[in-house]
Amino acid sequence: VTNYYFFNMKDLRFQDYRVRQAFNYAINRTAITKNVLLGQAHEIGIYGIVPPVKSVLKNYDFEAVGAVGYDFNPELAKMLLAEAGYPDGKDFGVVNLRFNFGEVESAVAADFADQIIKNLGITVNLTSSNFEELNQDATNLKGDIFRSAWSADYNSPETFLQNFYGKLVPKTIGEPSEINQSRYLNPSFDTYYEMALRERKISEQQRFFNLAEVELMKNPPLIALW
């Protein structure tokens, strides 16, 4: 299972990849897993969306994904946000984080909001609901950032990466997007993802899925938490 937040990619602020990278660098995932989860996490989310289960995905290069992943670097976060036109969060506006009820989910959201205001100067409003309402709002992009988690349906990176496949995005904003809820569009990601789908050899499938995830993390639609 990977726990993560994803961005509303139709929000003009988040269409600049530097903003999304800044949010990623602004989060101290180690502090969240230590102080909020009390160590109850296998890995902090510096890899990506695919959990680093090396015993199952033996041919997957998790190190390549980790090399373009996001560890805590508040100074770089501030620099990227300034480059995007929002020095110290000026003129960025408020961000609405949607998450589902739960003691852990609420505590993580509060910690996230504290870190974003401290490291980026951006206020995060917290809005919680039951899971069904959260999922419905995420499907229709009623919010700015959304809490999510994904569990593998089968032993392949595809089960995680499908959530960001561009050809699953509806043609109009008024249509619900059931799977690619962030409405992420990245031609490089899609190309490698489709190459993997066409492969019959497992090792080659994993190689192309791996290349797709590297592209995903270089231009991230999500904040992988743990």
Secondary structure, DSSP 8 states (H G I E B T S, - for coil): -EEEEEE-TTSGGGGSHHHHHHHHHT--HHHIIIIISTT--SS-SSS-SS---TTTSTT--HHHHHHTS----HHHHHHHHHHTT-GGGTTT--EEEEEES-HHHHHHHHHHHHHHHHHH---EEEEEE-HHHHHHHHHTT-SSEEEEEE--SSSSTHHHHGGG-GGGS-SSTTS--SSSTT----HHHHHHHHHHHH--SHHHHHHHHHHHHHHHHHS-SEEE--
